[in-house]
Structure formats: C-alpha cells, structure tokens
Amino acid sequence: MTQLHLTSSSKVLSNKAISAKPGVSKTSWLAMAAGAITTVFAAIGAVNSVIPAASNIGATVLDTLNVPACLSYPDRFGGTQSSFRKEGNIWREYPRGSETFSYEFKEIRRTRQEIMLWNVTPRPNVPDAASLVVHLPVCGGTAMLTEGLPERSTKLEEIWPDRG
C-alpha cells in the first residue's frame, strides 16, 4: 500500500496525533452556539403553538358557560339611529335623543352572539309585522331585522353595548 505524504516548503506532515490544547476550540464554540440558537428557536416555536391553543380553551369555556366574548349581556344598546333598552320583561326602541319609545319587543332568544327581539308593537302599515324580529349583536356590530316568509333580512344600524 502506498502512503501519501503532503509536503510544505519546509515540513513533511506525519501520522502523529496532535494533542488538544486546553480551553475551547473554534469548532466546539460553534457547536455550542448552534445548540443554543436551536434551543431558543424551539422554545419560540413551542410558545407559538401553545398560545392559539390557550385562546381556543378560553373560547370553549365561555361557550360552555354561555358567556359572550365581551363577558356580559348588556340591557342597553346605543346606536347610530336609535337605542334599545330592556325595561322589565320588555325591550323598547327609542329614537336617538328621545325619551319616548317608538316600538316594544319581547326577548325570544339569547345566545353568545345575539339577542333576538320579537316585535309586539302593532304596525298596521307593515304586512309582515307579526314576524318582525330584531337581532342585536351582544358585543356590538350591525343590528339586523328579519321578517316574512320566506324570511328577508335588512341591516338596521350599527349598535354597541351601552354600559352607562
């Protein structure tokens, strides 16, 4: 078998083992830095996958307890054109800036997303008044009106919980 010797201008490299110097070599320092960086990125990835799971758990708990995302069911809503107030067992709609109500409603359903109000005010000029239902988004948003068969929907106004 032939041995290959690499030569430089003044030395011949031999098969002698080179002893390690005390302290940290460049290669071991790089290995430690790569390990630390990998650990940091793994921790960031773990946190990113835990946070959505925690928020899903919170939504599941609120859903199980039938609690809306805004944490309470308001009895008053302000709006761009009117306001809705629960007074005893009846909800009343007041024109903006007025203390005299225009319409009365009975609450027929309450979910985490909306409160449904059925019209109890006689409206002789409205053909589908008996089927008129106002949908108030619990945490605020666009109030909707549904009526008739087949059911038709109309956007009413923007409303928000009035905590005052």
C-alpha positions as a Markdown table, in Angstrom:
| # | Residue | x | y | z |
|---|---|---|---|---|
| 1 | Met | 0.0 | 0.0 | 0.0 |
| 2 | Thr | 1.3 | 3.4 | -0.9 |
| 3 | Gln | 1.4 | 6.2 | 1.6 |
| 4 | Leu | 0.7 | 9.7 | 0.6 |
| 5 | His | 2.8 | 12.4 | 2.2 |
| 6 | Leu | 1.8 | 16.0 | 1.9 |
| 7 | Thr | 4.7 | 18.4 | 1.9 |
| 8 | Ser | 5.1 | 22.0 | 2.5 |
| 9 | Ser | 8.1 | 24.1 | 1.8 |
| 10 | Ser | 9.9 | 23.0 | 4.9 |
| 11 | Lys | 7.9 | 20.2 | 6.7 |
| 12 | Val | 6.5 | 16.8 | 6.0 |
| 13 | Leu | 3.2 | 16.0 | 7.7 |
| 14 | Ser | 3.3 | 12.8 | 9.6 |
| 15 | Asn | 0.8 | 10.4 | 11.1 |
| 16 | Lys | 1.5 | 11.7 | 14.6 |
| 17 | Ala | -1.6 | 12.6 | 16.7 |
| 18 | Ile | -2.0 | 16.2 | 17.6 |
| 19 | Ser | -2.9 | 16.7 | 21.2 |
| 20 | Ala | -5.7 | 19.0 | 22.1 |
| 21 | Lys | -4.9 | 22.3 | 23.8 |
| 22 | Pro | -6.7 | 23.2 | 27.0 |
| 23 | Gly | -9.7 | 25.6 | 26.6 |
| 24 | Val | -12.4 | 25.8 | 23.9 |
| 25 | Ser | -11.6 | 25.3 | 20.3 |
| 26 | Lys | -13.3 | 27.1 | 17.5 |
| 27 | Thr | -15.3 | 24.1 | 16.4 |
| 28 | Ser | -16.7 | 23.3 | 19.9 |
| 29 | Trp | -17.6 | 27.0 | 20.4 |
| 30 | Leu | -19.6 | 27.0 | 17.1 |
| 31 | Ala | -21.3 | 23.7 | 18.2 |
| 32 | Met | -22.4 | 25.3 | 21.5 |
| 33 | Ala | -23.7 | 28.4 | 19.7 |
| 34 | Ala | -25.6 | 26.3 | 17.2 |
| 35 | Gly | -27.1 | 24.3 | 20.1 |
| 36 | Ala | -28.1 | 27.4 | 22.0 |
| 37 | Ile | -29.7 | 29.0 | 18.9 |
| 38 | Thr | -31.6 | 25.8 | 18.1 |
| 39 | Thr | -32.9 | 25.7 | 21.7 |
| 40 | Val | -34.1 | 29.3 | 21.5 |
| 41 | Phe | -36.0 | 28.7 | 18.2 |
| 42 | Ala | -37.5 | 25.5 | 19.5 |
| 43 | Ala | -38.8 | 27.4 | 22.6 |
| 44 | Ile | -40.3 | 30.2 | 20.4 |
| 45 | Gly | -42.0 | 27.6 | 18.2 |
| 46 | Ala | -43.4 | 25.9 | 21.3 |
| 47 | Val | -44.8 | 29.1 | 22.7 |
| 48 | Asn | -46.4 | 30.0 | 19.3 |
| 49 | Ser | -48.2 | 26.7 | 19.2 |
| 50 | Val | -49.4 | 27.0 | 22.8 |
| 51 | Ile | -50.9 | 30.5 | 22.5 |
| 52 | Pro | -53.6 | 29.6 | 20.0 |
| 53 | Ala | -54.5 | 26.5 | 21.9 |
| 54 | Ala | -54.9 | 28.6 | 25.1 |
| 55 | Ser | -57.2 | 31.1 | 23.3 |
| 56 | Asn | -59.3 | 28.2 | 22.0 |
| 57 | Ile | -59.6 | 26.8 | 25.5 |
| 58 | Gly | -60.9 | 30.2 | 26.7 |
| 59 | Ala | -63.5 | 30.4 | 23.9 |
| 60 | Thr | -64.6 | 26.8 | 24.7 |
| 61 | Val | -65.0 | 27.7 | 28.4 |
| 62 | Leu | -67.0 | 30.9 | 27.5 |
| 63 | Asp | -69.2 | 28.8 | 25.2 |
| 64 | Thr | -69.8 | 26.1 | 27.8 |
| 65 | Leu | -70.8 | 28.7 | 30.4 |
| 66 | Asn | -72.9 | 30.6 | 27.7 |
| 67 | Val | -70.9 | 33.8 | 28.3 |
| 68 | Pro | -70.4 | 36.2 | 25.4 |
| 69 | Ala | -66.9 | 37.2 | 24.3 |
| 70 | Cys | -67.5 | 40.7 | 25.9 |
| 71 | Leu | -68.1 | 38.8 | 29.2 |
| 72 | Ser | -71.6 | 40.1 | 29.9 |
| 73 | Tyr | -75.1 | 40.6 | 28.3 |
| 74 | Pro | -76.0 | 44.3 | 28.2 |
| 75 | Asp | -79.5 | 45.6 | 28.9 |
| 76 | Arg | -78.9 | 48.7 | 26.9 |
| 77 | Phe | -77.6 | 49.4 | 23.4 |
| 78 | Gly | -76.7 | 52.7 | 21.8 |
| 79 | Gly | -76.9 | 53.0 | 18.1 |
| 80 | Thr | -76.4 | 55.4 | 15.2 |
| 81 | Gln | -80.1 | 56.0 | 14.8 |
| 82 | Ser | -81.8 | 54.7 | 17.9 |
| 83 | Ser | -81.2 | 52.9 | 21.2 |
| 84 | Phe | -82.6 | 49.7 | 22.7 |
| 85 | Arg | -83.3 | 49.3 | 26.4 |
| 86 | Lys | -84.5 | 46.4 | 28.4 |
| 87 | Glu | -87.2 | 47.6 | 30.9 |
| 88 | Gly | -88.5 | 44.7 | 32.9 |
| 89 | Asn | -89.5 | 41.9 | 30.6 |
| 90 | Ile | -89.9 | 44.3 | 27.6 |
| 91 | Trp | -87.3 | 45.8 | 25.3 |
| 92 | Arg | -88.0 | 49.3 | 23.9 |
| 93 | Glu | -86.5 | 51.1 | 21.0 |
| 94 | Tyr | -86.0 | 54.8 | 21.4 |
| 95 | Pro | -85.2 | 57.3 | 18.6 |
| 96 | Arg | -81.8 | 58.9 | 19.1 |
| 97 | Gly | -82.0 | 61.7 | 21.6 |
| 98 | Ser | -85.6 | 60.9 | 22.7 |
| 99 | Glu | -87.1 | 59.7 | 25.9 |
| 100 | Thr | -90.3 | 58.4 | 24.3 |
| 101 | Phe | -90.1 | 54.9 | 22.9 |
| 102 | Ser | -91.3 | 54.0 | 19.4 |
| 103 | Tyr | -91.5 | 50.2 | 19.5 |
| 104 | Glu | -91.7 | 47.4 | 22.0 |
| 105 | Phe | -90.2 | 43.9 | 21.7 |
| 106 | Lys | -90.2 | 40.6 | 23.6 |
| 107 | Glu | -86.9 | 38.8 | 24.0 |
| 108 | Ile | -87.3 | 35.4 | 22.4 |
| 109 | Arg | -83.8 | 34.1 | 22.3 |
| 110 | Arg | -80.3 | 34.9 | 23.7 |
| 111 | Thr | -77.1 | 33.3 | 22.5 |
| 112 | Arg | -73.4 | 34.3 | 23.0 |
| 113 | Gln | -73.6 | 36.2 | 19.6 |
| 114 | Glu | -77.1 | 37.9 | 19.6 |
| 115 | Ile | -80.2 | 38.8 | 21.5 |
| 116 | Met | -83.4 | 38.2 | 19.4 |
| 117 | Leu | -86.3 | 40.6 | 19.9 |
| 118 | Trp | -89.8 | 39.8 | 18.5 |
| 119 | Asn | -92.0 | 42.9 | 17.7 |
| 120 | Val | -95.1 | 43.3 | 19.9 |
| 121 | Thr | -96.0 | 46.8 | 18.7 |
| 122 | Pro | -99.0 | 46.9 | 16.3 |
| 123 | Arg | -97.9 | 48.1 | 12.9 |
| 124 | Pro | -100.9 | 48.2 | 10.6 |
| 125 | Asn | -98.9 | 49.5 | 7.6 |
| 126 | Val | -96.3 | 46.7 | 7.8 |
| 127 | Pro | -97.6 | 43.5 | 6.1 |
| 128 | Asp | -95.1 | 41.1 | 8.0 |
| 129 | Ala | -95.2 | 42.9 | 11.4 |
| 130 | Ala | -96.2 | 39.7 | 13.2 |
| 131 | Ser | -92.9 | 38.0 | 12.0 |
| 132 | Leu | -90.6 | 41.0 | 12.6 |
| 133 | Val | -87.5 | 40.1 | 14.6 |
| 134 | Val | -84.6 | 42.4 | 15.5 |
| 135 | His | -81.2 | 40.7 | 16.1 |
| 136 | Leu | -78.9 | 42.7 | 18.4 |
| 137 | Pro | -75.3 | 41.6 | 18.4 |
| 138 | Val | -74.3 | 41.1 | 22.0 |
| 139 | Cys | -70.9 | 42.7 | 21.8 |
| 140 | Gly | -71.8 | 45.3 | 19.2 |
| 141 | Gly | -71.9 | 45.4 | 15.5 |
| 142 | Thr | -74.7 | 45.6 | 12.9 |
| 143 | Ala | -78.3 | 45.1 | 14.1 |
| 144 | Met | -80.4 | 43.1 | 11.7 |
| 145 | Leu | -84.1 | 42.9 | 11.0 |
| 146 | Thr | -85.7 | 39.7 | 9.7 |
| 147 | Glu | -89.3 | 39.4 | 8.6 |
| 148 | Gly | -91.7 | 37.5 | 6.4 |
| 149 | Leu | -91.9 | 34.0 | 4.8 |
| 150 | Pro | -89.6 | 33.4 | 3.1 |
| 151 | Glu | -87.5 | 35.3 | 5.6 |
| 152 | Arg | -85.9 | 38.5 | 4.4 |
| 153 | Ser | -83.0 | 40.3 | 6.2 |
| 154 | Thr | -82.3 | 44.1 | 6.4 |
| 155 | Lys | -79.3 | 45.8 | 8.0 |
| 156 | Leu | -80.7 | 48.3 | 10.5 |
| 157 | Glu | -77.9 | 50.2 | 12.1 |
| 158 | Glu | -74.6 | 49.9 | 14.0 |
| 159 | Ile | -75.1 | 49.4 | 17.7 |
| 160 | Trp | -72.8 | 49.0 | 20.7 |
| 161 | Pro | -73.4 | 47.9 | 24.4 |
| 162 | Asp | -74.2 | 51.0 | 26.5 |
| 163 | Arg | -72.8 | 50.3 | 29.9 |
| 164 | Gly | -73.8 | 53.7 | 31.3 |
